[in-house]
Amino acid sequence: MSTDLTVPDRSSPAARSASVAGSPHPGGARPRLVGRDDELEALVRCLELREPAVVDVTGARGAGKTTLVDVALDAASTSFTAVRRLDLTGETATTALAGLRRHLARLPIPLPRGPSDRPDRWTLLRLDRADVLAPVAGALADLVAEHPGVSVVVESVPPLRAPGIRVIEVGALHPAAAAELLRRAADAVGVALNSDQRTRADVDRVCAAVDGNPLAVELAAARLPVVPLGSLASVLEAPGRALSVLSRPGAGPADGRTIRTDLADSHRATSAPAQRLLDVLSVFGGSFTLEAVEAVSSGAGPCFDALGELLDLRLVELEGGPGGERYRLRRLVRDFASERLAASGGEQEARARHAAYFCDVAGRAAAAVADADEDRARAVLDEDYPEALVALRWLREHHADGALRLAADLGWEAERRGAGAALVEHLEELTRAPVGTPAARRDALVWLVQLSSWSPLAGDRVGVIREQLSEAIALARTVGEPLALLRALRTQFLAVAAHGDLAAATEACRDGMELAAAIGHPRWLGRFEISLAAMHAVVRRYDVAGELGSSGLARAVRSGDRRGIALGSLLLHGVPAEHVADRAGVPPLEAVLEIFRAHGDLQNELHTLATLAHQAIDRGDPRAAAAWVLARRDRLGRTDLVNGLTVSVMLAVHVSRLRGDHAVGARLHGAVASHMEPLLAIIAPPHVEQYRSGLRTLRESLGAERFEAEVARGRLLDREETLVELVGYLRDVVGEPGPVAAGSVGSAPSPRSAPSASSPRPASAPTRPDPGLTPREQQVLHLLEQGLRNKEIAIALAITPKSVMHHTVSIYRKLGVRSRTEAVALAARQGRLPTD
């Protein structure tokens, strides 16, 4: 069982290289230890203590434990007079412990050396394949404690848990370290990887696809002589293909280890129940809870001990989250287990249990939404939403009725996340067929209408949306569930209000109030009061709006309806103060913003940010207004709601008017002029008048001919160019060179005070300021010249795509151009492009 090792002269370079080399690797040379500085320092520190203790280097197979120990022993070699190595492959816990006891008894008896009573000889015992010792970890620690002069370092997959055992965890490599290892491993097999942005992106894709596992990274690199990097990344990202690539490399490690064999070794090391559980868990696409494990493993026997085995062997990982601890399979492990599950014939049964569990979770969340309790709904579903979508995709192929019910129950969560487009596709397809119960169809149509009404394509689908809404309302009245009818009436209000039908919206609110009062539901009654108040505010009946809004806010406070409090407060901030009885008691807009952010209510968050910008405009503070609009733009960037960009431009036009940047304002107006009239038809009349008045100011300042010319220039801008112009201008106003912290979630902007109104900027921006490009702008321009997109430029320069956009607009302004083609052509003529 044991092999005594001759201790080389550690001071010689040859000996040091041999120690680092470790086991053979692709190309005959192992890339040096990468990304393990902290673990190496901890291990060396433990070894240099020279105490009779056990150090367990533990981590998943392929994590690089052997290399770490090799390098650490080399660094701590002077602390030991002898190094012995025992391989426990094939041993049981009992025989391994007995053999270790015999081996320790044969070691020379160390003698004290001076006053410190430290032995004069110190032996390091290294145990390979020590997984078998996990059940007897306490006995191992006690045995070593009985033998002074001996330190033991153990390599294991399951951690050895016992007093007296120091554990050093070796996990997945950090992305940057994994990328460095891939490059070094590629060099070892004769493939030099470039440093351009596309290559860096492909390197990152490969490392992410193999979960940052060092062995997997090296095996992937071994394929590079025959598979180009980009193709390799695509293959590794494809479900079910990664294992084949990493299991049979053309020039693999000399010891024959592959990801598949490592996973198979770990799999065989578990009990039969643990093996069955792992196979079943492969139906999860992401993270999952213990309750989900129990539900999906039903019929496979008790799962707690089996789950503990899988955690010990790193086949399942435990991770924290906002809702508590959750579990996850790394992608390579999931692919391995998925193959086994499919071969066993149990995949459909496991997926059916998976779908049933998430249908129940989504149903409970939907019931909370129907009761106007979004806090409870979010607590129920939240992190499980991605898994519910996995279940929905499977149900669409195998159980259309169940898919319709699940899709309907996911509507609120999709809207909350600003990710309705994907769910709308499911809902559209499912509602075309006669599937599901009337109640499921009703709820599906309700959410389809609500999600569709605020999409950018809503204007082209008004007729279809009206038909779907009519059917949903008819079903809601027929089925006879009051809460479902309230939900449908709320959707009717939102849908018709989105298209400017104020009469229909008002009627829906009154019907909702009547029903909520009849069934005694204060939350819904308060919300419909607030909605009706909004309709009165639109037509300037501020006295009625103030009364209804205050009543709705009071009901929300009494019932603990945080979302209702936010809705009522937002409404009352838009009503003139003289029409609100207790304006001082209305929560500030910053508090309203935090409530909507906490709920993930993106539409109302955007509305609140726009209101904050309007307030800054009203008090003549363009910097504050610009900061709020930037914050709004940052949030809107995660979705694509109807009128989203148009509202931001409208606010920016007000900012330009306050600052005297009239040409910019006219050009921005021109960029969205075709979308402005539909927006002005549904916003509050005072804001309509304010905007039209602002346009008159711009026209008078510039003159009719110049104004129309700038508007015409704006009409030539597409959506992306409009965003560049908008954000670049607002960034200049705020004075922030990089991404504005104001736009970050969870914090409100802290805009600087506005410049003095007595010293406005010149009435029009110069056409070609050209003060010279900064070094970063030169880099961006050079990459533009190569035809790269914003995202590719961001990767190349290690900055955000948003920063690229800001640099681009600055380049346009300095060069006095309006497109990338013009910028590159002019810069080339002026000799501004780098020559490398």
N, C-alpha and C positions, 0 to 999 in steps of 0.2 A: 504493500500500500504506500510505502514512503520512498522518497528519493532524496538522499543527501546532496546538497548543492555545494560545489566548491565556490568559496567567496573570492571573486576576482579582485585585482588591485583597482579599487574604485577611482583612484586618481588618474588612471590612464585614459586618454580620449577613446581608445578602442573599447575599453570596458564600458565606459559611459554610453557609447553608441549602442553596444550590444544590449545594455539594460533597457534603453528606450525602445529598441526595435520591437520587443515583444514577439507575438506570434506573427507568422507570415501574412502578408496582405497583397492585394492586387499589384502586379508589377514588381513584386519582390521587395518593396520598401514601404514601411508604414509612414504616413504623414505624421509629423510630430503632434504631440498632445495639443488639442485645440479646444478652447472654451471651457477648460476645467481648472482655472486658476484657483478659485475659491475651494473646490473640493481637494485639490492637490495640497494647498496650504494647510487645510484642516487635517488631512491624513499625515503629512510630514510632521506636523506639530504633535499629533498623537503618538507617532512612532518615536520621536525624539525624547518623549517623557521617560521612556524606559521604565515602564511600570508593568507589573504582572496583570495585564488586562487584555480584553478581546476587542479588536476594532473590526467592525463589520462594514465592508464596502458593498452596498446593496443598490440594486437598480434593475431595470428590465434587461432581458437578454439583448445583447448588441449595443448596450449603452456605453461600452468602453471601460468596464471595471478593470479588466486585466491590464490594459495600457496604463490606467491611472496608478495601479499598484506598482507596475514596473517602474514608472518614473519616480514614484514616491520612495521606493526602496533604494533607487539610485541616489536620490537626494539625501536620504537618512542613513546611508550605508556605514558611515563612521561610528554610528551609535551601537553597532552590533559586531560581535566577534564570530558569529556563525549565523547562516541563514539556511533553514531547512524547508522543504516543500513537500506537502502531502496532497495527493489527489484522491478525493473521496468518491470518485465516479463508481457507481454500482454498489456502494455501501448503504446499509440501512442506518437509522439513527443509533440503534443499539451497537452494531458492529463498529460504526465509525467512532463512537465514544469510547468503546473498549480499546480499539486500536490506538487511539490518541493517548489514552491512559498509559498503555504499554510503552509508547514512544517517549512520552515525557519521563517515564521512570528510568529509561536508558540514558537520558542526558546527563552530562557531568554535573556533579553537585557544585554550585557556585559558592565561592567564599567571599565574605565581606571584604571591602577594600577601604579601610580607614574609618574615620569617625562617622561618616555618613551611613555606614552599614549597607552600602550598596554593593551588590555582587561584582566581582572582578570580571566575570564572564556574563555576557548577555546574548541570549539566543532569540532570533526571530523565527517563528514558525508560521508558514504561509499555507493556508488550507484552500485548495481549489475545489469547486463543485460542492460547496458546503451547504447546499440547500437542505440536505437530509438532517442537518443539525437544528433546524428551526424548532422542532417539537421539544428538543432537549437543551434549549439555549441556556436555561438556568443552570443545568448540570455542567455545561461547558464552562460557564463563567466561574463556577465554584472550583472546577478542576484546575483551571489555569491559576486561580488565586492560591492554590496549594503549592504551586511550583515557582518560587522566586527565581528571577533571572530569565524569565521567558515572557515574551510578548507574542500575541497571536493576531494575525491579520487574516480575515475571512472574506471570501467573495461569495455572495449569495444573491439570489433573486428575492425570496421572501426575507424581510428583515428579521434578524435575530433579536427578539425582545426579551431582555432580562437585565436586572441590576448588574452593573459591572461591565456591560457591553456598550461601547461607543459606536453609534451608527452614523455612517456618512452616506448620504443619499446621492446617487448619480442619476440624474433625470435626462430628459431630452435636451439637446443643445439649443441655446438661444439662436434665433434666426441668423444673426450675423456670424456667429461661430460656425453654424452648420454650413453657411455659404463659403466661409474660409476653408473648412474641411473639404468641401466638394472640389474647390479649386486645387487644393494640394493633392487630393486623390486623383484628380484628372491629370495633373502634371506627372504623377507617378505612373500613369498608363500611357503617357506620351501625347496627351491632348491639352493644348494651351487654350484657355478660355479668355476671350477678349474682355475689355472693361466697359464696352458701350452699354447704353441703357437697356437695350433689348436683351443682351446676354445676361445682365444683372437680374432683369425681371425673370428670365427663364431659370436662372440659378435659384432664385427665391421660390419659384413654383415647384421645382424639384424637391427642395429641402422641406417645403411645407407638405408636399404630397407624401413624403416618407416620415412625417411626424418628427423631424429633427433627430432621428435615431442614427447614431454614428455608423453602425454597421450598414444600415440601409443606404446612407449617403455614399459610403465607399462602394457598395455593390452597384449603386446607380452609376457612379463614376466609371466602374469597370465596363459599362455598356457604351460609353462615349466613343470608343474607337469605331464602332459600327452603327451607332444610332446618334444622329445629330441632337444637340442639346434641346432645341425647341420641340422636336418630335418626342424625345424622351420625357419631357415635362408633360406633354399631352397624354402620353400613354400612362404615366404614373397617376395622373388625375382621373383617369377613366375607371369607374368602379369595376372591380374584378380583374383588372389587367396588371395592377402594380405587382401582385405576388408573383406572377409568371416572369416578370422582368427581373425581380429581385431574387428569384429562387434558382434560376439557371443562367447565371452570367457566363459570357464567353471566357472570361479570365477571372474566375472567382478566387477567394482566399484559398490558400493551400490546404487549410484544415477542413475545407468543404462546407463551412458554415454559411447558411443563407438565412434570410428572414423567415422563409417557410419552415426550415428545420428548427430554427430557434423557437418559433411559435408552436411548432409541433412538440418540441421538448417541454415547453411550459404547459401545454395542453395535457400531455401525458402525465405530468407531475401532479395533476389535480385528480380528485375523485370523480367517479362517474356522474354524480349529481352536478358537480361544478362544471364538468364538460358539457352536459346538457344545457345548463343555465347559460353558459357563454354562447352557445350556438343560438339559443332563443333571443339573447340580448342583441344579437346582430340586427334585429328588425328596427332598432332605434337608430335614427339618423343623426342625433346630437346628444345633448345631455338629458338625463331623466332622473326621477325621484325614486325613493325606495318603494313608495306605493305603486309606482308604475312597474317596478321590477316584480313585485308580488302579483300584480294583475297579469302581466305577460307570461310569467313563469307558472301560472296556475296549471296544475296537472303534471308538472315536472318534478314534484316533490318539494320539501322545505327548502327555502332559498337562502336563509340567513347564513348558515355555515358555508354553503357553496359560494355565496357572494364574498365571504371573508377570505376563502381560498383564492378566488380570482383577484381580489385586491392585493393579497400578499404577493402574488406572482406578477403583478403589474399588468395583468390582462384587462382589468377594469380599473379606472382611475377615479379617485374621489376629488371633487372640486367644490369650492364654495360658490355662493351666488346670493343675490338679493333676497331670495326666498328660503335660503338655507342650503344644506349640503345636497349636492347632486352627483350623479355618476355619469361616466362617459367611456366609450370604447374609442381608442385611437383607430384611425381609418384602416391601417394595415391589419390590425387585430379584427376589426369588423369584417373586412373582406375575407379573412381566413375563416372566421366563424360562419359567415354567410354561405360560403361554399359548403361547409359541413351541414348547415341547416338545410340547404337545398337538396343535398345528397340524401339526407335522412328522410325526406318526404314530409317533414313537419312544418315547412315554411308557411303554407297557407293558414294553418291553424294558429300559428304564432302571430301572424299578421292580423288575423281576425280578432284575436284577443287584444292586440295593440290598438286596433281601430275602435273596439268596443270601449276600452278604457278612456281614450281621448274623446270619444263621442260623449261619454258621461261627464268628463271634465268641462267640455265646451258647453254642454247642456246646462250645467249648474251655473256657469258664468253668464250664459244667456238669460237664465231666470233672474239673476241679480240685476242685469241691465234692464230687463222688463220692469223690475221693481224700482228703477231709478237709483240703484245702489252700485255705481261704477267702482267705488273703492273695493267692495266685496268681489265684484267681477274680476277686477285686475288681480286680486289676491288669489283667486281660484285658478285663473288661466295663465296670464303673463308669460313666464318662461317656458310654458308647455306649448305655446302657440306654434313654434316651428315643427314640433312633433305632431301636432294636430293636422298641419298641412301634409305631412308625410302620410298620415292616416287617410286624409281626404283623397290624395292621389290614388291610393290603393283601392279605396271604396268606389271611386269613379269607374274602375275597371271591373269590380266584382259585386257591387251592391249599390245600385243607383239611388234607391230610396234612402239608404243610410247616408250616402254622399250628400244628398240634398239637405237632409236635416243638419248634418255637420257643417256644411257650407253656410247655412243660414245662421247657425249658432256662433260662427266665427266672424260675423259681420262687424260687430262693434270693435273687436280687437283689431281687425284689419284697418278700420277707420282710425282708431286710436294711433296706430303705428304709422299712418300715412302711407300704407301699403295696400290700398284697395284694388289696384289694377289687377294683381294676380288673382285675387278672389273673385273679382267681377267676371273674369274669363270662365272660372268654374261655374259661377251662378248663371251666366248667360247660357252656357251649354246645358246645364241641368234643367233649367226652367223651360227650355224648348221642348222637352219630352214630357209626356204625361206620367211622371214618377212622383212618389212620395205622397204623404197625407196632405189634406187641405191645409192643415196648420203649418206643415213644413213648407209647402209652396207659398203660403201667405208670408211667412217670415223671410223666406228666400227673396221674394219679390220686394218686400219692404227694404231689405238691405241692398238689393241690386239697385233700386231707385235712389236710395240715399247716397250710395257710393258713386253712382253714375252722374247724379245731378251736379256734383262738384268737380267732375273731371274736365280736362281741357276740351274734350270732344262733346261735352254736353249740349252745346249749341246746335250741333248737327243731328242730335238724336232726341230733340224735344218731343216729337210725336210718339216715338217708341217709349220714352220714359213716361209720358202721360198714360199710355195704354197699360203699361206695367203697374203704374200707380193706381189706376182705376180698378184693375183686377185685385191688387193687394188690399185696397180699402173694402171692396165687396166681400172678399174672403174673410177679412177681419170682422166685418159686421155679421157675416153668416155663421162663422164658427162660434162666436159668442164668448170669447175670453176677454174680459175688460182690459187687462194689462196689455194684451196683444193689440187691442184696438187703440189704446193710448199710444203705443209705440208707432202704430201705423199713422195715426193722426199727426204725431210729431214729424214723421217722415214726410207726410203730405205738406205740412207747413214749410219744412226746409226745402223741399223740391220746388214748390211753386214760388217761394220767395227767391230762390236762386235765379229764376227767370223773370222776376219782376211782376208776378201776378199777385199784387197786394191784396185784392179782394178775396181770392181763394185762400191765401195764407191767413188772413184774418178770420175767415170762416172756420178753417181747421183749428185755429187756436180756441175759438169760442166753443166748438164741439168738444175739444179736449178738456177745457175747463169744466164744462157741464158734466162730462162723464167722470172726471176725477173727483168732483164734488159729490156726485151721486154715490160713488163707491168709497168715499172717505179716504182718499190717497193724497196727503198734504204735499208730498214731494212733487208729484205730477201736477197738482193744482198750481203750486208755486211756479213751476217751470212754464206752464202754459200762460200764466199771468205775465211772466217776464217776456215771453214771446209776443203776446198780444201788445204789451207796452212798446215793444220794438216797432211793431207795425204802426202804432199811433205816433211814435217819434218820427217815423219816415215822412208822415204827412203833417208834421209839426203840431200835432195835438199834444203839446208838452205837458199840459196840466193832467190829462188822462194818463199819459205815459209815465209821469212821475208818480202818480198815485198807484197804478198797477205795478210798476217796477218796485216801489217801496214795499207793497204788500207781498209780492213774490219773494223779495229778499228776506222779509221778516219770516215768512213760512220756511224758507230754506234754513235760516238760523235756528228756528225752533225744532226742525226735524233733523238737524245735523247734516244737511245736504251740502257738502263742500262745493260740489260742482254747481249747484243752484246758487250758492252764495257768490261764486265767481261770475256766473252769468248775469245775476241781478246787479252786481256792482259794476260790471262792464257796461251794462245798459245805462245805469244812472249816471255814469261819468260822461255819457254822451248827451244827457239832458241838461239844459241850462239850469244853473244852480237855484234860481228863484222858483223853479217848479219841483224841487226836491225838498220835502219837509225836513229831513234830517241829513243834510249833505255831510256833516261832520262824522256821522255814524257809518258812512259808506266806506268799506275797506279801500285802501289805495290801489292804484293800478299795478304797482309792483307786486303787491300781495296776490292780486288776481292772476298775474302772470305766473307766479309760482304754483298756484293751484292748478292751472291748466297744464303746466309742464309736468307736474306730479301725476296728473291723470293721463298725460300723453294726448291731450285734446289739441291736435295740431291746428285745426281751423280756427278755433277760438284763441289759441296762442298767437297766431298770426294777426287776428283781429285786434287783440290787445296791444301788440307791438305797433300796429298801424295807429291805434288811438293814442298811444304814448307819443308817437311821432307827430300826430296832429296837434297835440297839446303843446309840444315844443315849438311847432310852427306858429301857433296862435300867440305864444308869448315872445316870438321873434328870436328864437334860439336855433339857428340853422345847424350848428355843430351837434347839439343834442338830437335834433331831428334826424340828421344823417346817421348818427350812431344807432338810433333805434331802427332805421330802415335797413342798415347793414345787418343788424341782429335778425331782422325779419328775413332778409335775403338768405342769411346763413341757414335758417330753419326751413325756408321754402325750398332750398336746394335739395332737401331729402325727399321731396315729393313734387308734384306738378299739378297743383290745383288750378281750377279755372280762375282767371283774373288775378292770379298771384303776382306775376311780373307786372301787369298793368297797374295794380295798386302801388307797387314799389316805385314805378316810374312816376306816377302821379304825385307821390310824396316828394320825390327828387326834384320834380319841376317846381314845387313850392320852395324847396331849399334853394334852387338856383335863382328864383325870384328874390328871395330875401338877401342873397349875397350879391346880386347884380350880375350873375353869370347867365345873361339872357339868351345868348346864342346856344349854350349848352342845354338850357331848358327847352328851347324851341326844337332842337335836334332830338332830345329825348321824347318830347311829345310826338314828333313825327314818327318815331320808331313804333309807337303803340297806338297811333291815332285811329287805326281801323278797328281797334278793340275797345276804344275809350267810350263810345256812345252806349253800347250795351251795359258797361259798368256804371256809367252816370245814371242809367235808368233805374238802378236798384240801390244806390247808396243814398245817404241822408241828403235832403235838399240843401242844407247849409254848405255841405262839402262840395256839392255840385256848383253852387254859386261861387264858392271860394276858388274852385279850379278855373271856372270860366273867367272870373275876374283876373286871376293870375295870368291866363293866356292873353287877355287884353293888355295887361301891363307889359308882357314880353313884346307884343306886336307894336305897341306905342314906342317902346324904348328902341327897338331895332329898326322900326319902319316896316311897312307892309312887305316891301320887296325882299329885304334881308330876312325877315321872319319866314316868309314862304320858302325862301331858298334853304334855310336851315331845316325847316320841316321836311322839305323834299330830300335833303341829305339823310335825315333820320329814317325816312321811309325805305331807303336802300339797305338799312341794317337788318340782318337776319336776327334770330333769337340770340344766338351766341354772341354776336357782335354787340347787340343791345345790352346784354349782361356785362360785357367787357366795359362798354362805355359807362353804364350805370354804376357799377361797383368801383371802377377806377375813379370816377368823379367823386363819389361819396367818400372814398378813402382819402382823397386829397382834402376834402372838407374837414373830416375828422382829424386829419394830420397823422394817421397811423401808417407806418411804412409796411407793416406785415399784417397777418390776420388779426382782426379786431377781437379783443377779449370780450367785448360787449356781446358778441353773438354766441358765446358759449352757453350751453344749457345750464341752468341753475343759478345764473347770476345776471343781473340787469346791467345794462351799460352804465358807465359813469362818464358821460360826455363832458368835454371841456366847455367852459362858458363860451358864448358866442362872441365874435369880434364886435367891436362897436359899430352901431348902425350908422354912425357918422363917417365911417371910413370903409365904404364898400369896395369890393374889387372892381376892376374896370368892367364896363358894360358888356364887353365881348372878349372872349378868349382869343389870343393871337393865333393866327392860322399856323405858323411854323415857329414855335418858340426855340426849339433845337438848342438847348443849353449843353448838349453832349450826353451820350448814354453812359450809365454806370457800368462797372465791370459785369455785374449780374445781368443787366439788360443786354450787354454785348453777347453774353453766353446764350441767353434766351433767343436773341435774334439769329445767332449762328445755328441753333437747333431748328428754328422756324425755317431757315433757309434749306435745311435738310428734309423738310416736309413732315416733321414730327408733330403729333397732336399734343394738346396740353398735358394729358396724362403721361405720355411718354417723356415729355420734357421734364415733368415733375420727378419722374423716376431717375432720369439722368442727373438732375441737379440736387436730388435729395430734398426737395421742397414740396409743398402741397400744390395740387392743381389750381387751387384758388390763388395762390401766390403767383403762379405762372400767368394767370389771367390778368392780375394787377400789373405785372411787369409788361405784359403785352400792350395793355391800354396806354401805359406810360410811354412805351416805344412809339405807338401810333401818334400820340400827341406831340412828342418831341420831333418826330420826323414830318408831322403834318400830313399823315396819310390815313386811309380808312380801311385798309385790308392788309392781310399778310403779304399778298403778292406785291402790293405797292411798297410796303415796308422793306421787303427783301430787295426789290429792284433798286429803290432809292439808296439803301445802305450800300449796296454793291457799287453803285455809281460814285458814292462819296467815300468809298474805301473803308467803311466801318466794320465790315465783316472780318472775323479772324481768318488768318491764312493757313492755320494748321491742317 
